Amino acid sequence: MHLLYVAHALLLLLILGTANSVDAVVVNTRRPSSSCRTFQSSFASSDISQYGDAPFRIVSPESSVSTSSEGLQLYLEKPKGTVHTNDGTNNIVAEGATVNSTFTMLYGKVTFEVSAPAVPGVVTAAIMISDNADHDEIDVELLGGDPSHWQSNIFMTSPHDQEPLWGVFGEIEDYVEQGRVDETRRYTVDWDADRIVWSVDGVDMRTLHRCRCLVTSRMGCSHNFIADTIINGTQHYPSHAARVQLGIWDASNPAGTSEWAQGPINWNSAPHKMSATFKSLTIECPY
């Protein structure tokens, strides 16, 4: 594993809903309870809709999403007009695809089976995002500009933070047996009240604890602990019910985001239409 040494500005467009001018809250919760419920989808057409009662809602243009025997395809298409590149950014950013679940869950184990374009400047993400004002996030991000790694991250705001903590909890992760983002891989987020474990193809790659006890007693954790997610004296651990959000987006602007994604997209050489394929999604409820 490698630490992600980037400033908060490099992840300015991390939240897919914000990147596509779509807020996660636009999708009403389909289930009356936010507790975890087991779920499995291979993204048949009946599971995806722009309206109506389906497990997933399209919140980008309907043409940006399709389903087939391969699963769910999310498209990123070259924007209309002439794209000019200057100082490491593109003047026009393509509109990507975003799909939100119509259900939420608090704690559980979510596995995404996905392949992504290995094109610099393109970001494919599978995240869990809450509907509360802070928009807690737990992220899996696949950067086309770094096809031999993937990234894990959490995000949660606090009134005690003087600026957003973009990237503070991010890491660049390895693959097992030299994998790549454009290969179909299984990424798992195992989330409970005390820790989050990210894994790929069943191999644990990172564990982030709410706090780790150095000395324990019958009363629990003593004052001797490592505060993995405490900054500015405030806990930054995702603890609100969250929905699943899947997306692909153009990280070619602003400059910090483009640098993080190793962009901008070179539309002279990149395919004019690219897609990320989500083959399946599974939710287990061990907690």
C-alpha positions in Angstrom: 0.0 0.0 0.0 1.1 3.6 -0.6 0.0 6.7 1.2 -1.9 9.2 -0.9 0.0 12.5 -0.6 -2.3 15.0 -2.1 -3.9 18.2 -0.9 -7.6 18.5 -0.3 -8.0 20.5 -3.5 -7.0 17.5 -5.6 -10.2 15.8 -4.7 -12.5 18.8 -5.1 -14.9 16.9 -7.4 -14.8 13.6 -5.5 -18.5 13.4 -4.7 -20.0 12.1 -7.9 -23.3 13.7 -7.3 -21.7 17.1 -7.0 -19.5 16.5 -10.0 -22.6 15.9 -12.1 -24.7 18.5 -10.4 -26.8 15.8 -8.9 -27.3 15.4 -5.1 -27.8 12.0 -3.6 -30.9 13.2 -1.8 -32.9 13.5 -5.0 -33.6 9.8 -4.9 -36.3 8.8 -2.3 -35.5 5.9 0.0 -37.3 2.8 -1.4 -37.1 0.8 1.8 -38.8 2.0 5.0 -35.8 1.0 7.1 -32.1 1.9 6.7 -30.9 -1.3 8.4 -28.8 -3.6 6.2 -30.7 -6.1 4.1 -29.1 -8.7 1.9 -29.2 -7.9 -1.8 -27.8 -9.1 -5.1 -28.1 -7.6 -8.5 -26.6 -8.4 -11.9 -28.2 -5.1 -13.2 -31.0 -6.5 -15.3 -33.0 -3.7 -17.0 -35.7 -4.1 -14.4 -33.2 -3.1 -11.7 -32.5 0.3 -13.3 -34.9 3.1 -14.1 -35.1 6.8 -14.4 -38.4 6.8 -12.6 -40.5 4.2 -10.8 -39.8 1.7 -8.1 -36.5 0.0 -8.9 -33.4 -0.7 -6.8 -31.4 1.8 -8.7 -32.3 5.2 -10.2 -30.5 6.9 -13.1 -29.8 10.5 -12.0 -27.8 11.5 -15.2 -29.2 11.6 -18.7 -30.9 8.3 -19.5 -28.7 7.9 -22.6 -25.6 7.8 -20.3 -26.6 4.3 -19.0 -27.5 1.0 -20.5 -27.8 -2.6 -19.4 -26.9 -5.8 -21.2 -25.9 -9.4 -20.4 -22.5 -7.9 -19.3 -24.2 -5.8 -16.6 -24.6 -2.0 -16.2 -22.6 0.2 -18.6 -22.0 3.8 -17.5 -20.9 6.1 -20.4 -18.6 9.1 -20.6 -18.8 10.7 -24.0 -16.7 13.5 -25.6 -18.4 16.8 -24.9 -19.8 18.8 -27.8 -17.8 21.7 -29.0 -14.0 22.2 -29.4 -12.1 21.0 -26.3 -9.0 23.1 -25.6 -6.3 22.1 -23.2 -4.4 24.7 -21.3 -2.3 24.5 -18.1 -3.2 20.9 -17.5 -7.0 21.3 -17.8 -9.7 21.1 -20.4 -12.0 24.1 -21.0 -15.0 21.7 -21.4 -15.8 18.8 -19.1 -17.8 15.8 -20.3 -21.0 14.9 -18.4 -20.6 11.4 -17.0 -23.2 8.9 -15.7 -24.4 8.5 -12.2 -26.7 5.8 -10.7 -28.0 5.9 -7.1 -29.6 3.1 -5.1 -33.1 3.8 -3.9 -32.3 2.1 -0.6 -30.0 3.0 2.2 -28.1 0.9 4.7 -26.3 1.4 7.9 -23.3 -1.0 8.1 -22.8 -4.1 6.0 -20.6 -5.6 3.4 -20.9 -4.3 -0.2 -19.1 -5.9 -3.1 -18.8 -4.2 -6.5 -17.7 -6.2 -9.6 -16.5 -3.6 -12.0 -14.0 -2.8 -14.8 -13.1 0.8 -15.8 -11.5 2.6 -18.7 -7.7 2.9 -18.4 -7.7 6.5 -19.8 -5.9 9.3 -17.9 -8.4 11.9 -16.6 -11.3 9.4 -16.3 -12.5 8.4 -12.8 -14.8 5.5 -12.1 -16.2 5.3 -8.6 -18.3 3.1 -6.4 -19.2 4.9 -3.2 -21.5 4.9 -0.3 -22.9 8.3 0.5 -25.3 9.4 3.2 -28.3 11.7 2.7 -27.5 13.8 5.8 -26.1 17.3 5.4 -22.5 16.1 5.9 -22.7 13.6 3.1 -20.5 10.9 4.8 -18.7 8.9 2.1 -16.9 5.6 1.8 -15.2 5.4 -1.6 -13.6 3.0 -4.1 -12.1 5.0 -6.9 -10.5 3.7 -10.1 -8.3 6.2 -11.9 -7.6 5.6 -15.6 -4.4 7.4 -15.2 -3.0 4.9 -12.7 -4.3 1.6 -14.0 -2.1 -0.6 -11.8 -3.6 0.8 -8.5 -7.0 1.7 -7.0 -7.9 4.1 -4.3 -9.8 4.0 -1.0 -11.1 7.0 0.9 -13.6 8.3 3.4 -15.0 11.8 3.8 -17.0 13.5 6.5 -17.3 17.1 7.4 -17.2 18.7 10.8 -18.0 22.2 12.1 -14.5 22.1 13.7 -12.8 21.8 10.3 -11.6 25.1 8.8 -11.5 23.5 5.3 -12.8 20.3 3.7 -10.5 17.3 4.5 -10.3 16.1 0.9 -7.9 13.2 0.5 -6.8 13.2 4.2 -8.1 9.7 4.7 -7.2 8.5 1.1 -4.8 5.8 0.2 -3.5 4.3 -3.1 -3.9 0.5 -3.0 -2.1 -2.3 -4.8 -3.8 -5.1 -6.7 -3.3 -8.8 -6.2 -1.1 -10.4 -8.9 -0.6 -7.1 -10.8 -4.2 -6.4 -11.6 -5.5 -3.4 -13.5 -8.5 -1.1 -13.4 -9.7 -2.3 -16.8 -9.9 -5.9 -15.7 -13.1 -7.1 -14.0 -12.3 -7.1 -10.2 -14.3 -7.5 -7.0 -14.0 -4.5 -4.7 -15.5 -4.9 -1.2 -16.3 -2.4 1.5 -16.9 -4.1 4.8 -18.3 -1.4 7.1 -19.3 -1.7 10.8 -19.5 0.7 13.7 -15.8 0.3 14.5 -13.8 -0.2 11.3 -13.9 -0.2 7.5 -12.1 -2.9 5.6 -11.4 -2.5 1.8 -10.5 -5.6 -0.2 -10.0 -6.6 -3.8 -10.8 -10.1 -5.0 -11.3 -11.3 -1.4 -7.9 -10.1 -0.2 -8.0 -7.4 2.5 -5.9 -4.4 1.5 -6.7 -1.7 4.0 -8.4 -1.4 7.4 -9.4 2.0 8.9 -10.5 2.0 12.5 -12.7 4.5 14.3 -10.1 4.2 17.0 -7.7 1.4 18.0 -7.2 0.5 21.6 -3.7 0.1 22.9 -4.9 -0.9 26.3 -8.3 -2.6 26.9 -10.2 -3.5 30.0 -13.6 -4.8 30.9 -14.9 -1.2 30.5 -13.6 -1.1 26.9 -11.1 1.2 25.4 -9.0 3.2 27.8 -7.5 6.6 27.1 -4.6 4.8 25.4 -5.8 4.6 21.8 -4.9 5.6 18.3 -7.5 7.9 16.8 -7.5 6.9 13.2 -10.3 9.2 12.2 -10.1 12.0 14.8 -8.9 15.4 13.4 -9.3 18.8 15.1 -10.7 16.9 18.1 -13.7 15.6 16.1 -14.6 12.1 14.9 -14.7 11.8 11.1 -16.0 8.2 10.9 -19.0 7.6 8.6 -21.9 6.6 10.8 -25.1 7.6 8.9 -27.2 5.4 6.7 -25.9 5.6 3.2 -27.0 4.7 -0.3 -24.8 3.2 -3.1 -23.7 5.5 -5.9 -22.0 4.3 -9.1 -20.5 6.7 -11.6 -18.0 7.7 -14.2 -16.8 11.2 -14.6 -14.4 13.5 -16.3 -11.7 14.9 -13.9 -10.2 17.3 -16.5 -11.0 20.4 -14.5 -10.1 22.1 -12.1 -6.3 21.9 -12.2 -5.9 20.1 -8.8 -8.5 17.4 -9.7 -7.0 16.9 -13.2 -3.5 16.5 -11.6 -4.8 13.9 -9.2 -6.5 12.0 -12.0 -3.4 12.3 -14.2 -5.5 14.2 -16.7 -6.8 16.0 -18.5 -8.5 13.6 -21.0 -6.8 13.8 -24.4 -9.8 13.5 -26.6 -7.6 13.4 -29.7 -6.4 9.9 -28.6 -9.1 8.7 -26.2 -12.2 7.0 -27.5 -15.0 9.4 -28.0 -17.3 7.2 -25.9 -16.0 5.2 -23.0 -17.8 3.0 -20.5 -17.3 1.5 -17.0 -19.0 -1.8 -16.6 -20.6 -2.9 -13.3 -21.2 -6.6 -13.6 -22.8 -7.2 -10.2 -23.4 -5.7 -6.7 -23.9 -7.8 -3.6 -24.8 -6.7 -0.1 -24.2 -9.0 2.9 -25.3 -8.1 6.5 -23.0 -9.8 9.0 -23.6 -7.1 11.7 
